[in-house]
C-alpha cells in the first residue's frame, strides 16, 4: 500500500471521498462483468477505475471485499421490486402487477451478469451468496408474504403458509423466462411475454389459494 495515497484519501472531503469510491466501484463492476471474479485482478480494476493500486487498497482490503460492496450496491439499488402491495388491493390485480415488476427487475438487460457471478462464487464465498439472497430475494418474499397474509385476513385468500406461497408465486412467474435468460439461452423477455407468463401464474395461484364464493 502507498502511504501517500492513504494520507491523501484521509484529507479529502466527504463528497470527494464518496466520488472516488463511486469511481472505483464503477471500474470494478466493468472488470468483474467482463472477466468474472476469478479473472479480475486488483491491478486490472485499478486501471479500469483510473486510480493507483495504493488508492484502491485504501478503500477495499481485497478483491472479495470489493466484490461484496458491488453485490450490496446491486441489491440496494436494483433489487427492490417497485410494486404497490397495499393490503387493501385486490389480489388478482396486485399479483399481476407485482409479477410483471419482479420479472422485469430479474431479467433486465445486463442484470444476469451479477446473478451469474454471485452463483459462480457462492460456494467459495457463501457470505456473498447469503447477502445477495437476503437483500434481494428474501426481502421481496417477505413483502409479498405480508401482502398475502393481509388478503387471508380479508378472506380473499386461503393460505396456511404465506412465506411458502409467496415463494411459489415468484417461481411460477419465472417459468420459461428466468433460466433461459440467466444461462444466456434467450435474450431478456419482452413486456408482452412477461405479461403472458405472469397472467398464467396468477390464474394458477388464485385457483389454488382463492376463496371460492358460496
N, C-alpha and C positions, 0 to 999 in steps of 0.2 A: 504494500500500500504506500502511496506517496504522501508524505507528511504535509506538504504544501497544499495538496488537494483537500485533505481533511480540514486544515485550517481555513481554507477559502470557503468551504461549504458552511462551516460554523459561523462565518462572518456575514453571510448573505442574509437578506431579509426573508420573511416567511413566504412572500409571493414568489420571489426568485427561486427559493429552495423548492417550492411546490412545482414551479415551471420546469426546473431541472429534473425532478423526479418524473414528471409527465413526459419529458423528452426521452428519458431512459426507458420508461415503460413502453412508449410507442415504438422505439427502436427494437426493444427486446421482443415485443409481440410479433413484429415482422420476421425476425430471425427464427423464433420458435415455430411460427406457422410455415415458414419456408423449409426449415431444416429439421424440425422436430426437436424434442427435448434432448435426445442423445447427440444429435448432430450439432446443436448450438454450443458455442463456446463463449466465455466471458469476453474474450478478445473480439470475436465477431459481433457480439452485442454492443460492445463499446464503439466499434467502428460504425455500426448501423445507427447508434444513438448520437454519434458525433461528440463523444466525451472520452476522456482518458480512462484507462482501466483503474487508476487510482481513485478517480471520482466515482466510478461505478461501484467500487468496493466500499466507499463511504456510505452509500445508500443501501446496498444489499450485500450481505456477507458472502453469498454464493449463488450459484445458478438456481438451486432449489428454492431459496427464499424469493428470488426474483420471479420465478415461475408461479409460486404461490400467490404473490402480490397480483400478478396478471389474472389468475383464476378468481381471486377475490373481487377484483375490479369487474371482471366479466359478470360475476354473479350479481353484484350490486347494481351495475349499470344496465345490464341487458337481460337479467334473469327474472325480472318481475313481469308477470302476465297482466297487462292492462285490461282489466275487465271489471264490470260492475257486479259485485257479488253481494249486493244489499239483500238482507234476509227477507225482505218483503216481496222480492221479484219472483215472477212465475218461473218454475223450473225449466220448462221447455225452452223458453227464450234465453234464459240465463245460461243454461248449459251449452246451447248452440254458440252464443257469443263467446263464452269462456273457451270452448274447444277451439274455435277459429283463432282466437288470440294466442292460445297456448301453442298450437301447431305453427302459426306464423312466426312466433318467437323461436321455437325449437328448430325450425327448418329454414331460418332466414339465410340469405346468401352470405357465405363466409362463416356462419355460425357453427358449422360442422367441424371446422378445424380445431377449435378449442375443445369440443367434446371428444373428438378422436384422440387428441393429445392427452387429455386427462385419463381417458380409458386406457391408453397405452402405458401410462406410468403409475396407475393407481395401485398395482400390486407391489411395486417397489417403494412407492411413496403414498401409503394409504391415507395419510393425513390430508393430502391434496384431494384425493377422491372423496373423503368424508366431508371436507369443507365445501367442495363443489355441490355434493348431494344436499348437504344441509342448507346452504344458502340459496340454491336454485330450486331443486326438485322438492325437498321435504317442506320447504316454506310454502310452495304452491299447493302441495297436497293438503297442508294444514288449513289454508284459506278456503279451499273448495270443501273440505270436510266440515268446516264450521258453517258454511252456507247450507250444505245438505242437512246438517243437524237442525238448523232453523226450519227448513222445509218439512222435516219429520215432525217437529213440534207443531207445525201449522197443518199437519195431517194431509199434506200433499204427497209425501213420500213415506214409504215403509222400509226403513233400513236399520239393521241391528248394529252394524259396524261402519260408521261413516268414513273413517280413515281408509278402510279397505275399499269401500265403494268409490271413494274419490280416486284412488289409485287405479281401480278398474276402468273408470271413465276415461282417465287420461291415457291409459294404454290402448283403449279402443280407438281413441282419436288418432293415435299414432299408426294404426293398422294400415299397411301398404304405403305409408308415407315416410316414416322416420328411418327405418332400416335401409331402404334403397338410397335415401339421401345421405345418411351418415357414412355409408360404405361407398359413396360416390358412384352408385349404380344408376342414379337418376338425378336430374337437377332439382333445385328447390321446387316444391309443388306449387301450382298456380292457385290463386284465391278460389277459383271455381272448383278445382279438385279438392281443396281443403274443405270447402263447404259441403261437398257431396259426401265425403268420408265422415265429417263431424255430424251431419244430419243423420246418417245411418247409425252412428254411435249413440246419438241422443235417443233415437227411436228404440234401440235395443235396451238402453239403460232404463228408460221410462217404462218399457214393457215389463222389466224385471222388478223395478222398485216403485213404480207409480201406484198410488192408492186407487183401487177400482171403485167407481161410483156405484152405489146401490141401485 
